[in-house]
Amino acid sequence: MQAVNAKVTRPLNVGSFVDSCDNSGAKILKIFSVVQHKTRKGKLPCAGVGDLVMASVKKGRPDMRKKTVLAIIVRQKKEFRRPDGTRIKFEDNAAIVVKDNKGNPQGSLIKGPVAKEVTQRWPLVSKFVKILV
């Protein structure tokens, strides 16, 4: 995982539901932890674009349901700022399911746009991306 230049806001709290935008078999994920994220005592961790989260599969294929998976957030509704001053926001919140901490995607296809910050931080994800924003 590499650092990102953009000032990414973190709008997805623990307990948030996000759509899965790959063909891994999961449809809806529930975030229950953010990997490598520290907060102060009593505050729940939040996730933004490019963050690695642990999630449980709420809807999807029967063999994927009720499983704990690692996922990377690729889109968020809340706008975030890039160093050149532009502000980026997407239509929905979405994530992709990955196999390990290195960012190897479990599916072979990613649907929809993906933030440029995600491909900078996770180079293995960029191989499966069609549209970059």
C-alpha positions in Angstrom: 0.0 0.0 0.0 1.4 3.4 -1.0 0.5 6.9 0.1 -2.0 9.1 -1.8 -1.6 12.8 -2.4 -5.3 13.6 -2.3 -7.0 14.8 0.9 -9.6 12.0 1.0 -12.5 12.5 3.4 -13.6 9.3 5.2 -17.5 9.2 5.1 -18.0 5.4 5.4 -18.4 4.5 9.1 -18.2 1.1 10.6 -21.6 -0.5 9.9 -22.0 1.1 6.5 -23.4 -1.0 3.6 -21.6 -0.7 0.3 -22.2 -2.2 -3.1 -19.7 -4.6 -4.6 -18.7 -3.6 -8.2 -16.8 -6.7 -9.3 -17.8 -10.3 -10.3 -16.6 -12.0 -7.2 -20.1 -13.1 -6.2 -20.8 -10.6 -3.4 -23.5 -7.9 -4.0 -23.7 -6.0 -0.7 -21.0 -5.7 1.9 -21.2 -4.4 5.5 -18.0 -2.7 6.8 -17.0 -3.9 10.3 -13.4 -2.8 10.5 -10.9 -0.5 8.7 -7.4 -2.1 8.4 -4.4 0.0 9.7 -6.6 2.9 10.9 -6.2 4.4 14.3 -8.6 6.7 16.1 -9.0 8.2 19.5 -10.6 6.2 22.3 -14.4 5.8 21.9 -14.4 6.8 18.2 -15.3 4.3 15.5 -12.9 4.1 12.5 -14.1 5.4 9.1 -13.1 4.5 5.6 -12.7 6.5 2.3 -11.5 5.9 -1.2 -8.5 3.6 -1.3 -8.9 2.2 2.2 -8.7 -1.5 2.9 -11.6 -2.7 5.0 -12.9 -5.9 6.5 -16.5 -6.6 5.5 -19.1 -9.3 5.8 -21.1 -10.3 2.7 -24.8 -9.6 3.3 -26.2 -10.4 -0.2 -24.7 -12.4 -3.0 -24.1 -16.0 -4.2 -24.9 -18.6 -1.5 -21.3 -19.7 -1.3 -20.2 -16.1 -0.6 -22.9 -15.1 1.9 -22.1 -14.8 5.6 -18.3 -14.7 4.9 -15.7 -12.2 6.1 -13.8 -10.7 3.2 -11.2 -8.0 2.7 -12.4 -5.1 0.4 -11.0 -1.9 -1.1 -13.3 1.2 -1.4 -13.2 2.4 -5.0 -16.0 5.0 -5.0 -17.7 7.3 -2.4 -20.6 9.8 -2.6 -18.9 12.4 -0.4 -16.6 14.6 -2.4 -12.9 14.7 -1.8 -10.2 17.1 -2.9 -7.2 16.5 -5.2 -4.0 18.5 -4.9 -4.8 20.5 -8.1 -8.0 21.8 -6.4 -10.6 19.7 -8.2 -13.2 18.0 -6.1 -14.4 14.5 -7.0 -17.5 12.7 -6.0 -19.3 9.6 -7.3 -22.9 8.5 -7.7 -22.6 5.6 -5.1 -20.4 4.0 -2.6 -18.7 0.9 -3.9 -16.0 -1.6 -3.1 -14.1 -4.6 -4.6 -13.4 -7.8 -2.8 -9.7 -8.7 -2.6 -7.9 -12.0 -1.7 -5.1 -10.6 0.5 -3.5 -7.5 2.0 -1.5 -6.9 -1.2 -4.7 -6.0 -3.1 -5.1 -8.9 -5.5 -8.7 -8.7 -6.7 -10.9 -11.8 -6.2 -13.0 -11.1 -9.3 -11.7 -10.7 -12.8 -13.7 -7.6 -13.8 -14.4 -4.3 -12.2 -17.6 -2.5 -13.3 -17.9 1.3 -13.4 -15.5 4.1 -12.7 -12.7 3.8 -10.2 -10.9 6.7 -8.5 -7.4 7.4 -9.6 -6.2 7.4 -6.0 -7.1 3.7 -5.7 -4.9 2.7 -8.7 -2.0 4.7 -7.2 -2.3 3.0 -3.8 -3.1 -0.5 -5.1 -1.2 -1.1 -8.4 -2.7 -4.7 -8.8 -6.2 -3.3 -9.0 -5.4 -1.1 -12.0 -5.0 -4.2 -14.2 -8.7 -4.9 -14.0 -10.0 -1.4 -14.4 -11.7 -0.1 -17.6 -12.7 3.4 -16.6 -10.5 5.8 -14.5 -11.8 9.1 -13.2 
